[in-house]
Amino acid sequence: MGLEPVAGGFTMPVALASPGDGTGRLFVADLPGTVRVIDGDGHRPFLDITDLVVDLRSGYDERGLLGLAFHPRFAENGRFFVYYSAPLRPVRRRAGTTRAGYRSFPSPPPTGRTPVRSG
């Protein structure tokens, strides 16, 4: 399985998760740093952190957006978490992975991101 070209770049699904909120929605995390929500109306963007994720090599790369998880009370608090490879920082000599928490908003779907925790 390789990278699938799409408008504006490529996609490679790496995670599929359900928030367990009774809506039947599924969320797909793509290696370059996007999350899409799939529901009865099709699919649409949910989160885009491509500017925070390390630039990926063409072909095979084990870095990028690596995981997605929902808070057990996501239906009440809207919190979810992503795990991704971050680029080198000037004060650090190596790249690393980052986990960050975000909060979604019920309607309309967020166009940006609102970090609530990272570390």
Protein Blocks (a to p, Z undefined) as FASTA:
>chain_A
ZZdddehiacddfbdcdehlonopacdddfklpacdddfkopadfbdcklmpccddehja
fedjfbdcddfklmmnopacddddddddfkbcbdcdddddddddfbacdfbdcdfbdZZ
